[in-house]
Amino acid sequence: MDENKFYAHCLQGDVTAAYKYLCLIPDKSKKNQVLESKYYHRFFGGKPFYRYKSDDPWIRKVILAYYRYFTSVLTGKDAEDAESQLVKSLGVLITDKDLICNIDVIEEKLEHLFEEKGYRFLGGVTSPFRGPFIWKTTKKMDFRVELPHQTQEVTVYFLSEFIMQSWIHFATFGEKFAGGWAKADGLYYVDEGPKRKRAKLDSSEFQVSYLKHETQHLSDYLRFPKLHSKDLEYRAKLVELIYEPNSIRLLKKFYYEVKNDPNYPHPYSSYVLMTRLSKMVFGIDEIQNLEKWKQVKPAQIREMAWNLYHEHTKQLEGSGKETKGLI
């Protein structure tokens, strides 16, 4: 099985496609048989068994409400209907009934309730679906980060002891998860996951794919405060390519993320990036296979990424600070 292809379906929010792909694999290994069984029982068997990292009955009910929502949207059910059911399920767990029809206000209330229990709760949307991050421990460290046009001081908050890591973690049984995010007060880093997937602070995974990527978001939040997520992700990925010595590591990741749908900022930004690079390298808009990309020198990739970044920046500056995006 091509695990990159399998998990690409999951990251695009389509567990049904991932499961169909898995089912069609002939002569499955023991590992893939176990994986197929896990996906069947969680998403398609009708009676899923969930694990919880808390013994608190109220916390378990909140998490269950989100698990059911994840199961619905990841298997192609109507997202609005799923969110309406989520509102109902969470509403009965909150005493203030005036909140029951507004998911954003409900999550604000949940933030305070979880804080009383010793946890941090971050609600909202990890495009295109809702799904909170809930954790206990936060540590911080300061970094100085070089970007294409500036050097920026940032504070990184290292988060651990999670009891929920949004829908990507759920969709992949923890194999994939959001590595972090940027907010006005600094960067947040998920310092938890399988040991084999934990990045060292001096690695490209941390220094480039996390630190430079998220710091670019911080910079763009100030320069272009209304910029759409797909443009933000496009720019941050170009910055990754500008500084990454082993460009095929990133190109492989972006290649498998590709989805031509603006509703999915991460996959769509990879689609735009890979399409534009293909035009520059191979002279055609069609994205080429990885074997061809392996033949392209990293220095050439870095130069083209810089050119695309510079071009996009000039266009944004020409459109003004209030611009919402170009791609």
ChimeraX attribute file (.defattr): number of C-alpha atoms within 10 A of each C-alpha:
attribute: neighborCount
match mode: 1-to-1
recipient: residues
	/A:1	13
	/A:2	9
	/A:3	9
	/A:4	14
	/A:5	15
	/A:6	19
	/A:7	21
	/A:8	24
	/A:9	22
	/A:10	24
	/A:11	24
	/A:12	24
	/A:13	23
	/A:14	17
	/A:15	24
	/A:16	18
	/A:17	18
	/A:18	24
	/A:19	21
	/A:20	12
	/A:21	16
	/A:22	20
	/A:23	15
	/A:24	10
	/A:25	13
	/A:26	8
	/A:27	8
	/A:28	14
	/A:29	11
	/A:30	9
	/A:31	8
	/A:32	15
	/A:33	14
	/A:34	12
	/A:35	15
	/A:36	18
	/A:37	14
	/A:38	16
	/A:39	20
	/A:40	17
	/A:41	14
	/A:42	18
	/A:43	20
	/A:44	15
	/A:45	11
	/A:46	9
	/A:47	10
	/A:48	16
	/A:49	9
	/A:50	11
	/A:51	9
	/A:52	13
	/A:53	12
	/A:54	12
	/A:55	8
	/A:56	10
	/A:57	9
	/A:58	11
	/A:59	17
	/A:60	16
	/A:61	14
	/A:62	16
	/A:63	22
	/A:64	18
	/A:65	16
	/A:66	24
	/A:67	21
	/A:68	17
	/A:69	25
	/A:70	26
	/A:71	20
	/A:72	18
	/A:73	22
	/A:74	25
	/A:75	18
	/A:76	13
	/A:77	13
	/A:78	11
	/A:79	17
	/A:80	10
	/A:81	13
	/A:82	17
	/A:83	19
	/A:84	15
	/A:85	17
	/A:86	21
	/A:87	22
	/A:88	15
	/A:89	19
	/A:90	21
	/A:91	20
	/A:92	11
	/A:93	16
	/A:94	15
	/A:95	10
	/A:96	11
	/A:97	11
	/A:98	11
	/A:99	18
	/A:100	19
	/A:101	13
	/A:102	13
	/A:103	20
	/A:104	14
	/A:105	13
	/A:106	21
	/A:107	19
	/A:108	15
	/A:109	17
	/A:110	20
	/A:111	18
	/A:112	14
	/A:113	16
	/A:114	17
	/A:115	15
	/A:116	10
	/A:117	11
	/A:118	12
	/A:119	19
	/A:120	21
	/A:121	20
	/A:122	18
	/A:123	19
	/A:124	15
	/A:125	13
	/A:126	17
	/A:127	15
	/A:128	16
	/A:129	19
	/A:130	19
	/A:131	23
	/A:132	20
	/A:133	18
	/A:134	23
	/A:135	21
	/A:136	16
	/A:137	15
	/A:138	17
	/A:139	12
	/A:140	13
	/A:141	10
	/A:142	12
	/A:143	11
	/A:144	12
	/A:145	16
	/A:146	15
	/A:147	17
	/A:148	13
	/A:149	7
	/A:150	8
	/A:151	11
	/A:152	15
	/A:153	12
	/A:154	18
	/A:155	15
	/A:156	23
	/A:157	20
	/A:158	17
	/A:159	20
	/A:160	17
	/A:161	16
	/A:162	19
	/A:163	18
	/A:164	19
	/A:165	19
	/A:166	24
	/A:167	32
	/A:168	23
	/A:169	17
	/A:170	20
	/A:171	28
	/A:172	20
	/A:173	14
	/A:174	13
	/A:175	13
	/A:176	19
	/A:177	19
	/A:178	14
	/A:179	19
	/A:180	17
	/A:181	19
	/A:182	19
	/A:183	12
	/A:184	10
	/A:185	11
	/A:186	18
	/A:187	23
	/A:188	22
	/A:189	23
	/A:190	21
	/A:191	18
	/A:192	16
	/A:193	18
	/A:194	9
	/A:195	7
	/A:196	6
	/A:197	11
	/A:198	14
	/A:199	17
	/A:200	10
	/A:201	11
	/A:202	9
	/A:203	10
	/A:204	19
	/A:205	19
	/A:206	17
	/A:207	18
	/A:208	23
	/A:209	20
	/A:210	22
	/A:211	26
	/A:212	23
	/A:213	24
	/A:214	27
	/A:215	29
	/A:216	25
	/A:217	22
	/A:218	22
	/A:219	16
	/A:220	18
	/A:221	16
	/A:222	11
	/A:223	15
	/A:224	19
	/A:225	14
	/A:226	14
	/A:227	18
	/A:228	15
	/A:229	19
	/A:230	23
	/A:231	22
	/A:232	22
	/A:233	22
	/A:234	23
	/A:235	23
	/A:236	24
	/A:237	26
	/A:238	25
	/A:239	24
	/A:240	25
	/A:241	26
	/A:242	24
	/A:243	20
	/A:244	21
	/A:245	16
	/A:246	15
	/A:247	21
	/A:248	21
	/A:249	14
	/A:250	16
	/A:251	20
	/A:252	16
	/A:253	13
	/A:254	21
	/A:255	24
	/A:256	19
	/A:257	23
	/A:258	23
	/A:259	21
	/A:260	14
	/A:261	13
	/A:262	16
	/A:263	13
	/A:264	20
	/A:265	23
	/A:266	25
	/A:267	25
	/A:268	24
	/A:269	29
	/A:270	25
	/A:271	23
	/A:272	21
	/A:273	24
	/A:274	20
	/A:275	18
	/A:276	20
	/A:277	21
	/A:278	17
	/A:279	14
	/A:280	14
	/A:281	15
	/A:282	14
	/A:283	10
	/A:284	13
	/A:285	15
	/A:286	13
	/A:287	19
	/A:288	17
	/A:289	10
	/A:290	13
	/A:291	10
	/A:292	9
	/A:293	20
	/A:294	14
	/A:295	9
	/A:296	13
	/A:297	12
	/A:298	18
	/A:299	15
	/A:300	13
	/A:301	24
	/A:302	21
	/A:303	13
	/A:304	19
	/A:305	23
	/A:306	18
	/A:307	14
	/A:308	20
	/A:309	20
	/A:310	16
	/A:311	11
	/A:312	18
	/A:313	14
	/A:314	11
	/A:315	14
	/A:316	20
	/A:317	13
	/A:318	10
	/A:319	13
	/A:320	11
	/A:321	14
	/A:322	13
	/A:323	16
	/A:324	17
	/A:325	17
	/A:326	12
	/A:327	13
